[in-house]
Amino acid sequence: MRTAITNCNLIDGFSDNPTPDVTVIVDNRHIVDVVPGSSINTPVDQTIDCNEGWLLPGLWDVHAHLGFPGPPPEEIINRVIYYGDNAITAMHNYGVTGLRTVGTDHWIDVAWRDAFASGQFIGPRIFAGGHFLTTTGGHGLRWPFSKECDGPIGFAKAIREEIKHGVDHVKLNLSGGIMGPDWDRHWHSFLLPEELDAAFRLCRQRDVKVVSHAANAQSVKDALRLGTWTLEHGYIMDDECIQLLLEKNTIYVPTLGITHLSPSQATNDWESRYVESRNIAPEFLARADAASPEHQMWFQTALTKGVRMALGSDLGPLGEGTLLEMGLWVRDGATPMQTIKAATKGGAETCGQESILGTVENGKLADMIVVSGNPLEDIANLRNLQMVFKEGSIVKANQSS
C-alpha cells in the first residue's frame, strides 16, 4: 500500500535542523520520498494528516532489561508474558520501536525478538543479549539474568552457551555498579586479565559484539583496549578514557538515570513519580547521589569532545525510562536535537541497522512516530505521542486520520 503522510514537521534523525511542512511517501514498508509541502503529485492509496505534528524516527533504547521494573513473576510462563507486554507497551505508549536488551533471563528476549520479527505479535525490534556475564561475587547477582563465571574456561563456556541460544551480542560486567551490596561497588573491577583476554578473544573469533558494563576508569580502559563495541555507564573516567573512546570510535551509552534519579535530584513531576515508585534503599540512593556529579562531568566531556553516543536507560518500565533518560541528557547539557539523534540514528548504529533504520530518508524502513508539540523546544513533548508506525503501518493512533 502506498501511503502519503502529510502536514508534518520533520526531524529526520540526521540533519541539524527540522524541516517544516513535508510529506513522507511510504510504499512496501519503506520510505520512498520526502517532499516539501502537502500537495501529492503521485498516486497513493491513503493519506494520513499529521495535523502539523512532529514526525521523527521511532525511538531506540539500547540499554534495556525486559524484566524491569521487577521483581518479575516467579512462574516462567508468566514471566514470558510480562516481558513481552513490557516491550509492546514501550512501543505503543512511548514510541520505542527498537530495543537492545542487555540482561534477560532464560533467553526470553531472544524468543520475543523472533516473535516480533515473524509478525506473530506486533512489537518493537529487539536485539537480544540474553544473560549478562559476571564473576562469582560480581555485579548484578540479585537479578535472575546474571551468570557467574570464573576463569578463562568458565567465561568461554558461558559465552558459547549464549551464542548457542541465538543472542545478538554478549554483555560482560567488568566492574561493580551503583545498586549492589557492599562487595559490588562501582569503583571495583572484577575480571582478571586472563579472563578478559579469553572472553574478548572468543567473541572476536565468533564475530559477536561485546557490550561492556564498565563503571570505573580501569574497567573502561580494559574494555576499550580489548575492542568492546559499546561502553555502558562510565561513571568514573579520566582523560585517557575519553581519548580511547575517540580513537576506537566506540559508542558510549551513559545511562544517566542510574546516578541522577533520586529524591534529592528529581526536577519535575515525571522524575519525582518515578523516584517514588522505585522504593530504593537509602544506601543505594546515597551512593547514586555521591556518584552523580562525576558521572555528569564525564558525560559532558564526552559530549563536548564528540564521542559517539547512544541513548540507553537501564530503567523500567520500558519506554518511561527512555523518556526520563532523554530528559536527563538535556538537563545535563545535550541539546534536544543531540538527544533525539542519540535515541534514533544512534540506536540504529548501535545495533548495526543504520543502513535500514534510524532516520527518515529514502530507502529506510518506515519506523516512525508523530508527537504534538515541538520536542526541540521541550523534550517532554515526546510524551505527546499521537502515532506510531512500524514499517509504514500504524500500530497506534491517538487521532483520526
C-alpha positions as CSV (number, residue, x, y, z in Angstrom):
1,M,0.0,0.0,0.0
2,R,1.3,3.4,-1.0
3,T,0.7,6.0,1.8
4,A,1.2,9.8,2.0
5,I,1.9,11.2,5.4
6,T,1.2,14.9,5.1
7,N,1.3,18.1,7.1
8,C,4.4,17.1,9.1
9,N,7.2,19.0,10.7
10,L,10.1,16.6,10.2
11,I,13.0,15.8,12.5
12,D,14.8,13.2,10.2
13,G,17.4,12.0,12.7
14,F,20.5,13.1,10.8
15,S,20.0,16.8,9.8
16,D,20.9,19.6,12.3
17,N,17.6,21.4,11.8
18,P,14.0,20.4,11.4
19,T,12.1,20.7,8.1
20,P,8.6,22.3,8.3
21,D,5.6,21.2,6.2
22,V,6.7,18.0,4.5
23,T,5.1,14.9,3.1
24,V,6.6,11.5,3.5
25,I,5.6,8.8,1.0
26,V,5.7,5.2,2.2
27,D,5.4,2.2,-0.2
28,N,6.1,-1.5,0.5
29,R,7.2,-0.8,4.1
30,H,9.9,1.7,3.0
31,I,10.2,5.5,2.8
32,V,10.3,6.2,-0.9
33,D,10.2,10.0,-0.9
34,V,10.3,13.1,1.4
35,V,8.9,16.2,-0.4
36,P,8.1,19.7,0.7
37,G,4.5,20.8,1.2
38,S,1.4,18.8,1.4
39,S,0.4,18.6,-2.3
40,I,0.8,15.0,-3.6
41,N,1.9,14.6,-7.2
42,T,1.9,10.8,-7.2
43,P,-1.0,8.3,-6.8
44,V,-1.4,7.0,-3.3
45,D,-3.8,4.5,-1.6
46,Q,-4.3,6.5,1.6
47,T,-3.4,9.9,3.0
48,I,-2.6,10.4,6.7
49,D,-2.7,14.0,8.0
50,C,-0.3,14.7,10.8
51,N,-2.1,18.0,11.7
52,E,1.2,19.9,12.0
53,G,2.6,17.3,14.3
54,W,6.3,16.4,14.6
55,L,7.4,13.3,12.6
56,L,10.6,11.6,13.6
57,P,12.2,8.2,13.6
58,G,11.0,5.7,16.1
59,L,12.9,5.9,19.4
60,W,15.5,3.3,20.5
61,D,16.6,2.3,23.9
62,V,19.9,0.4,23.7
63,H,20.3,-0.5,27.4
64,A,17.1,-2.3,28.2
65,H,16.0,-5.0,30.6
66,L,12.6,-6.5,29.7
67,G,12.1,-7.6,33.3
68,F,12.3,-4.0,34.7
69,P,10.7,-3.0,36.9
70,G,11.0,-6.1,39.0
71,P,10.7,-8.4,40.6
72,P,9.4,-10.5,37.7
73,P,6.8,-13.2,38.2
74,E,8.1,-16.5,39.6
75,E,6.4,-18.7,37.0
76,I,8.4,-18.7,33.8
77,I,5.3,-18.6,31.6
78,N,4.0,-15.6,33.4
79,R,7.5,-14.0,33.2
80,V,7.4,-14.5,29.4
81,I,4.1,-12.7,29.1
82,Y,5.3,-9.9,31.5
83,Y,8.4,-9.3,29.5
84,G,6.6,-9.2,26.2
85,D,3.9,-6.9,27.5
86,N,6.6,-4.5,28.7
87,A,8.1,-4.4,25.2
88,I,4.8,-3.9,23.5
89,T,3.8,-1.2,25.9
90,A,7.1,0.6,25.2
91,M,6.2,0.8,21.6
92,H,2.5,1.6,21.8
93,N,2.6,4.1,24.7
94,Y,6.1,5.7,24.3
95,G,7.1,5.3,20.6
96,V,10.1,3.0,21.3
97,T,10.4,0.9,18.1
98,G,13.9,-0.5,18.8
99,L,15.3,-2.2,21.9
100,R,18.7,-3.6,22.6
101,T,18.5,-5.9,25.7
102,V,21.5,-6.3,27.9
103,G,20.3,-8.8,30.5
104,T,17.3,-11.1,30.2
105,D,16.9,-14.5,31.9
106,H,16.0,-17.7,30.1
107,W,16.7,-16.0,26.7
108,I,13.1,-14.6,26.8
109,D,14.4,-11.6,24.9
110,V,15.5,-14.0,22.1
111,A,12.1,-15.5,22.0
112,W,10.3,-12.2,21.8
113,R,12.8,-10.9,19.2
114,D,11.8,-13.8,17.0
115,A,8.1,-13.5,17.7
116,F,8.1,-9.8,16.8
117,A,10.2,-10.3,13.7
118,S,7.9,-13.1,12.4
119,G,4.8,-10.9,12.8
120,Q,3.1,-13.2,15.3
121,F,3.0,-10.2,17.6
122,I,3.4,-6.5,16.8
123,G,6.1,-5.1,18.9
124,P,9.5,-3.3,18.8
125,R,12.6,-4.7,17.1
126,I,14.7,-6.4,19.7
127,F,18.4,-7.1,19.6
128,A,18.9,-9.6,22.2
129,G,21.7,-10.2,24.7
130,G,20.4,-13.0,26.9
131,H,22.1,-13.1,30.3
132,F,24.9,-10.8,31.3
133,L,28.2,-12.5,32.5
134,T,29.9,-11.6,35.7
135,T,32.3,-13.3,38.2
136,T,31.5,-15.1,41.4
137,G,30.7,-12.2,43.7
138,G,30.4,-9.9,40.7
139,H,27.8,-7.3,39.7
140,G,24.1,-7.8,39.4
141,L,23.7,-11.1,41.2
142,R,20.3,-10.2,42.7
143,W,18.8,-10.3,39.2
144,P,17.8,-13.6,37.5
145,F,19.6,-12.7,34.3
146,S,23.1,-12.7,35.7
147,K,25.5,-15.7,35.2
148,E,28.6,-16.2,37.4
149,C,31.7,-17.3,35.5
150,D,35.3,-17.9,36.7
151,G,38.5,-18.3,34.8
152,P,39.0,-18.3,31.0
153,I,37.2,-21.7,30.6
154,G,34.3,-20.5,32.7
155,F,33.8,-17.4,30.6
156,A,34.3,-19.3,27.3
157,K,31.7,-21.9,28.3
158,A,29.2,-19.2,29.2
159,I,29.7,-17.2,26.0
160,R,29.3,-20.3,23.9
161,E,26.1,-21.1,25.7
162,E,24.7,-17.6,25.0
163,I,25.7,-17.9,21.3
164,K,24.1,-21.3,21.1
165,H,20.8,-19.7,22.2
166,G,20.9,-17.1,19.5
167,V,22.0,-13.9,21.1
168,D,22.9,-10.9,19.0
169,H,25.7,-9.7,21.4
170,V,27.3,-10.7,24.7
171,K,27.4,-8.4,27.7
172,L,30.3,-8.6,30.1
173,N,30.2,-7.0,33.6
174,L,33.8,-5.8,34.0
175,S,33.1,-3.8,37.2
176,G,30.7,-3.3,40.0
177,G,27.7,-1.0,40.0
178,I,25.7,1.6,41.9
179,M,22.9,-0.6,43.1
180,G,24.6,-3.5,44.8
181,P,25.7,-4.9,48.1
182,D,29.0,-3.9,49.8
183,W,31.1,-6.2,47.7
184,D,29.6,-4.8,44.5
185,R,30.9,-1.3,44.3
186,H,31.3,0.7,41.0
187,W,34.9,1.5,41.7
188,H,35.8,-2.2,41.9
189,S,36.9,-4.1,38.8
190,F,36.2,-7.8,38.7
191,L,37.8,-9.8,35.9
192,L,41.4,-11.0,35.9
193,P,43.5,-10.2,32.8
194,E,43.3,-13.8,31.6
195,E,39.5,-13.8,31.9
196,L,39.2,-10.6,30.0
197,D,41.5,-11.8,27.3
198,A,39.7,-15.1,26.9
199,A,36.2,-13.5,26.8
200,F,37.1,-10.9,24.2
201,R,39.2,-13.3,22.1
202,L,36.3,-15.8,21.9
203,C,33.8,-13.1,20.9
204,R,36.1,-11.9,18.2
205,Q,36.6,-15.4,17.0
206,R,32.8,-15.9,16.8
207,D,32.2,-12.4,15.4
208,V,29.9,-11.5,18.3
209,K,30.0,-7.9,19.6
210,V,30.8,-7.2,23.2
211,V,28.7,-4.9,25.4
212,S,30.8,-3.8,28.4
213,H,29.4,-2.7,31.8
214,A,32.3,-0.6,32.9
215,A,31.8,1.8,35.7
216,N,35.4,2.9,36.7
217,A,38.4,4.2,34.7
218,Q,40.3,0.9,34.8
219,S,37.4,-1.2,33.6
220,V,36.6,1.4,30.9
221,K,40.2,1.3,29.6
222,D,40.3,-2.5,29.7
223,A,37.1,-2.7,27.6
224,L,38.2,-0.2,25.1
225,R,41.7,-1.6,24.6
226,L,40.2,-5.1,24.1
227,G,37.7,-3.9,21.4
228,T,34.3,-3.5,23.1
229,W,31.6,-2.4,20.7
230,T,29.8,-0.3,23.3
231,L,30.7,1.1,26.7
232,E,28.0,1.2,29.3
233,H,27.8,3.6,32.3
234,G,31.3,5.1,32.6
235,Y,30.5,6.7,36.0
236,I,34.2,7.3,36.7
237,M,36.5,8.0,33.8
238,D,39.7,10.0,33.0
239,D,41.1,11.9,30.1
240,E,42.7,8.7,28.7
241,C,39.3,7.0,28.7
242,I,37.9,9.8,26.6
243,Q,40.9,9.6,24.2
244,L,40.4,5.9,23.8
245,L,36.7,6.3,23.1
246,L,37.6,8.7,20.3
247,E,40.5,6.6,18.9
248,K,38.4,3.4,18.9
249,N,35.2,5.2,17.7
250,T,33.4,3.3,20.4
251,I,29.8,4.0,21.3
252,Y,29.2,5.3,24.8
253,V,25.9,4.6,26.5
254,P,25.9,6.7,29.7
255,T,22.7,5.6,31.5
256,L,22.4,8.9,33.4
257,G,19.3,7.8,35.2
258,I,21.2,5.3,37.4
259,T,23.0,8.1,39.2
260,H,20.6,11.0,38.6
261,L,17.2,9.8,39.7
262,S,17.0,10.1,43.4
263,P,14.7,12.2,45.7
264,S,17.2,14.9,46.1
265,Q,17.9,15.2,42.3
266,A,14.3,15.0,40.8
267,T,13.5,18.2,39.0
268,N,10.0,17.6,37.6
269,D,6.8,15.6,38.2
270,W,7.8,12.6,36.0
271,E,11.1,12.2,37.8
272,S,9.5,12.6,41.2
273,R,6.8,10.0,40.4
274,Y,9.5,7.6,39.1
275,V,11.7,8.1,42.2
276,E,8.8,7.5,44.5
277,S,7.8,4.3,42.6
278,R,11.2,2.8,42.8
279,N,11.3,2.4,46.6
280,I,15.1,2.1,46.5
281,A,17.1,1.5,49.7
282,P,18.6,4.7,51.2
283,E,22.1,3.4,51.0
284,F,21.8,2.9,47.2
285,L,20.3,6.4,46.8
286,A,23.2,7.8,48.8
287,R,25.6,6.0,46.5
288,A,23.9,7.4,43.4
289,D,23.9,10.9,44.8
290,A,27.7,10.6,45.5
291,A,28.4,9.3,42.0
292,S,26.2,11.8,40.1
293,P,28.5,14.9,39.8
294,E,31.4,12.9,38.4
295,H,29.1,10.9,36.1
296,Q,27.6,14.2,34.8
297,M,31.1,15.7,34.2
298,W,32.3,12.8,32.1
299,F,29.1,12.7,30.1
300,Q,29.5,16.4,29.4
301,T,33.2,15.9,28.5
302,A,32.3,13.0,26.1
303,L,29.6,15.2,24.5
304,T,31.9,18.2,24.1
305,K,34.7,16.1,22.6
306,G,32.5,14.4,20.1
307,V,32.4,10.9,21.4
308,R,29.9,8.6,19.6
309,M,26.9,8.2,21.9
310,A,23.6,6.4,22.0
311,L,20.7,6.5,24.4
312,G,20.0,3.7,26.8
313,S,18.1,4.0,30.1
314,D,18.8,0.9,32.2
315,L,15.4,1.9,33.8
316,G,12.0,0.4,34.0
317,P,9.2,0.5,33.0
318,L,10.4,0.4,29.4
319,G,9.5,3.5,27.5
320,E,9.0,5.6,30.5
321,G,12.7,5.0,31.4
322,T,13.6,6.0,27.8
323,L,11.9,9.4,28.0
324,L,13.3,10.0,31.5
325,E,16.8,9.4,30.2
326,M,16.2,11.7,27.3
327,G,15.2,14.4,29.8
328,L,18.3,13.8,31.8
329,W,20.5,14.2,28.7
330,V,19.0,17.7,28.1
331,R,19.3,18.5,31.8
332,D,23.0,17.7,31.7
333,G,23.7,19.9,28.7
334,A,22.9,18.0,25.5
335,T,20.6,19.8,23.1
336,P,17.2,18.3,22.3
337,M,18.5,17.6,18.8
338,Q,21.6,15.8,20.0
339,T,19.4,13.8,22.4
340,I,16.9,12.8,19.6
341,K,19.8,11.8,17.3
342,A,21.2,9.6,20.0
343,A,17.8,7.9,20.5
344,T,17.2,7.4,16.8
345,K,20.2,7.3,14.5
346,G,22.5,6.4,17.4
347,G,20.3,3.4,18.4
348,A,20.2,2.0,14.9
349,E,24.0,2.4,14.6
350,T,24.5,0.6,17.9
351,C,22.5,-2.4,16.6
352,G,24.2,-2.4,13.2
353,Q,20.9,-1.3,11.5
354,E,21.9,2.2,10.3
355,S,21.5,1.2,6.6
356,I,17.8,0.5,7.0
357,L,16.6,2.2,10.2
358,G,17.1,5.2,12.5
359,T,16.4,8.1,10.2
360,V,13.6,9.3,8.0
361,E,15.1,9.2,4.4
362,N,14.5,7.4,1.2
363,G,15.1,3.7,1.3
364,K,14.7,3.3,5.1
365,L,12.1,1.1,6.7
366,A,9.3,3.4,7.9
367,D,9.5,3.0,11.7
368,M,8.4,6.5,12.7
369,I,6.4,8.4,15.4
370,V,4.4,11.6,15.4
371,V,4.1,13.8,18.5
372,S,2.2,17.0,19.1
373,G,4.4,19.9,20.2
374,N,8.0,20.7,19.2
375,P,10.4,18.4,21.1
376,L,13.2,20.7,20.1
377,E,11.6,23.4,22.3
378,D,10.8,21.0,25.1
379,I,12.0,17.4,25.0
380,A,9.0,16.4,27.2
381,N,6.8,17.0,24.1
382,L,7.8,13.5,23.1
383,R,5.3,12.4,25.7
384,N,2.5,13.8,23.5
385,L,2.5,10.7,21.3
386,Q,0.0,10.7,18.5
387,M,1.0,7.9,16.1
388,V,3.4,5.0,15.9
389,F,4.3,3.5,12.6
390,K,6.1,0.2,12.1
391,E,7.2,-0.4,8.5
392,G,4.7,2.2,7.4
393,S,1.7,0.6,9.2
394,I,0.0,2.5,12.0
395,V,0.3,0.4,15.2
396,K,-1.0,3.2,17.4
397,A,-3.0,6.4,16.7
398,N,-4.5,8.9,19.1
399,Q,-6.3,10.9,16.5
400,S,-8.4,10.4,13.4
401,S,-6.5,10.4,10.1
